[in-house]
Amino acid sequence: MSVSESLQDRLRAILRDRARHSPYYRFLGMEVVELGLGESKIRLKLESHHRDEKGSVHPGVLFSLADACSGVALATVLPQGSRRVVTIELKCDFLDLHAEGSLFGFGKVLEGGVGERTGVSTSEIRDEKGKLLAIGLATFMILRPGGNP
């Protein structure tokens, strides 16, 4: 896929924004590793604090990754200067909580899923072997410059 120079600049700005202004991403260890128009890929290396008392991945970790990759995917299709989105609703189905290594969240904006004030994205959370762990559907409020809807 050939990406225009201006789109590349916008995607780099989103990467810088996530790295600089997302303490929650840093706290969980999430890293945006790929961006495209309407798509994102975020990696999270599993550590002991991501697990529950039985050693399974805590569902909250999967939920957070679903929220992050869905929101970042939406940010890639918004006009420059309005990259902020706030989650209104996120439905997440947990399919498997057993994983090792790294998790990957794949976010994708639904076709026709962006309105003036809201956007809708999907997510898939997979382990490093490609096993599907969770799927999500998220609705976001799109914030205009200055933080207003």
C-alpha positions as CSV (number, residue, x, y, z in Angstrom):
1,M,0.0,0.0,0.0
2,S,1.4,3.3,-1.1
3,V,1.0,6.0,1.6
4,S,1.2,9.6,0.7
5,E,3.8,11.8,2.4
6,S,1.2,13.8,4.3
7,L,-0.5,10.7,5.6
8,Q,2.9,9.3,6.7
9,D,3.5,12.6,8.6
10,R,0.1,12.3,10.3
11,L,0.7,8.7,11.3
12,R,4.2,9.6,12.7
13,A,2.5,12.4,14.7
14,I,0.0,9.9,16.2
15,L,2.9,7.6,17.1
16,R,4.7,10.5,18.9
17,D,1.4,11.5,20.6
18,R,0.8,8.0,22.0
19,A,4.4,7.7,23.2
20,R,4.5,11.1,24.8
21,H,1.0,11.6,26.2
22,S,-0.3,8.1,27.2
23,P,0.9,7.2,30.7
24,Y,-1.6,4.3,30.8
25,Y,-0.1,2.8,27.6
26,R,3.4,3.0,29.3
27,F,2.0,1.6,32.5
28,L,0.7,-1.5,30.8
29,G,3.6,-1.7,28.4
30,M,1.6,-1.1,25.2
31,E,3.5,0.1,22.1
32,V,2.0,1.2,18.8
33,V,4.0,-0.9,16.2
34,E,2.0,-0.3,13.0
35,L,-0.4,2.2,11.6
36,G,-2.3,2.5,8.3
37,L,-5.3,4.5,7.2
38,G,-8.1,3.1,9.5
39,E,-5.9,0.5,11.1
40,S,-3.5,0.0,14.0
41,K,-1.4,-2.7,15.6
42,I,-0.4,-2.5,19.2
43,R,2.0,-4.9,21.0
44,L,1.9,-5.7,24.7
45,K,4.7,-7.9,26.2
46,L,3.0,-10.1,28.9
47,E,4.5,-9.8,32.3
48,S,3.5,-11.2,35.7
49,H,1.5,-8.1,36.6
50,H,-0.8,-8.7,33.5
51,R,-2.0,-12.0,35.0
52,D,-4.6,-13.0,37.5
53,E,-4.0,-15.2,40.6
54,K,-4.3,-18.4,38.4
55,G,-1.8,-17.2,35.9
56,S,-4.2,-16.4,33.1
57,V,-4.1,-13.1,31.3
58,H,-6.4,-10.7,33.3
59,P,-9.4,-9.7,31.1
60,G,-8.8,-6.1,31.9
61,V,-5.5,-6.2,30.0
62,L,-7.3,-7.6,26.9
63,F,-10.0,-4.9,27.4
64,S,-7.5,-2.1,27.6
65,L,-5.6,-3.4,24.5
66,A,-8.9,-3.6,22.6
67,D,-9.8,0.0,23.6
68,A,-6.3,1.2,22.6
69,C,-6.1,-0.4,19.2
70,S,-9.6,0.6,18.3
71,G,-9.1,4.2,19.3
72,V,-5.7,4.6,17.6
73,A,-7.2,3.1,14.4
74,L,-9.9,5.8,14.5
75,A,-7.4,8.5,15.1
76,T,-5.7,7.7,11.7
77,V,-8.8,8.7,9.7
78,L,-9.6,12.0,11.5
79,P,-8.6,15.4,10.2
80,Q,-5.2,16.5,11.6
81,G,-5.6,18.4,14.8
82,S,-8.6,16.3,16.0
83,R,-6.9,13.1,16.8
84,R,-8.5,12.8,20.2
85,V,-11.3,10.3,20.8
86,V,-13.0,9.2,24.0
87,T,-14.6,5.8,24.4
88,I,-18.4,5.9,24.8
89,E,-18.9,2.1,24.7
90,L,-16.8,-1.0,24.3
91,K,-18.1,-4.5,24.0
92,C,-15.4,-7.1,24.4
93,D,-15.8,-10.9,24.1
94,F,-13.1,-12.9,25.8
95,L,-12.4,-16.2,23.9
96,D,-9.3,-17.4,25.6
97,L,-7.2,-16.1,28.5
98,H,-4.2,-18.3,28.1
99,A,-1.2,-16.7,26.3
100,E,2.5,-16.3,26.6
101,G,5.0,-13.9,25.2
102,S,3.4,-10.8,23.5
103,L,-0.2,-9.9,22.8
104,F,-1.2,-7.9,19.7
105,G,-4.2,-5.7,19.3
106,F,-5.4,-5.1,15.8
107,G,-7.8,-2.2,15.4
108,K,-9.9,-1.4,12.3
109,V,-12.4,1.4,11.6
110,L,-15.6,0.0,10.3
111,E,-16.4,1.0,6.7
112,G,-18.8,4.0,7.0
113,G,-18.1,4.0,10.7
114,V,-17.1,7.6,11.1
115,G,-19.6,10.3,11.6
116,E,-19.3,14.0,12.6
117,R,-19.3,13.3,16.3
118,T,-18.8,9.5,16.7
119,G,-16.7,6.7,15.2
120,V,-16.9,2.9,15.4
121,S,-14.0,0.5,15.3
122,T,-13.4,-3.2,15.8
123,S,-10.6,-5.0,17.5
124,E,-9.0,-8.4,17.6
125,I,-6.5,-9.4,20.3
126,R,-4.2,-12.3,19.4
127,D,-1.2,-13.9,21.0
128,E,2.2,-14.1,19.2
129,K,1.2,-17.4,17.5
130,G,-2.0,-15.8,16.1
131,K,-4.5,-17.4,18.5
132,L,-7.6,-15.2,18.8
133,L,-8.1,-14.2,22.5
134,A,-10.7,-11.5,22.3
135,I,-12.8,-9.4,19.9
136,G,-14.3,-6.0,20.4
137,L,-16.6,-3.4,19.0
138,A,-16.1,0.2,20.2
139,T,-17.9,3.5,19.8
140,F,-16.0,6.7,20.4
141,M,-16.8,10.4,20.7
142,I,-14.6,12.5,18.4
143,L,-13.2,15.5,20.2
144,R,-12.7,18.7,18.2
145,P,-9.6,20.8,18.8
146,G,-9.8,22.2,22.3
147,G,-11.4,18.9,23.6
148,N,-15.0,19.7,22.8
149,P,-17.4,17.2,21.1
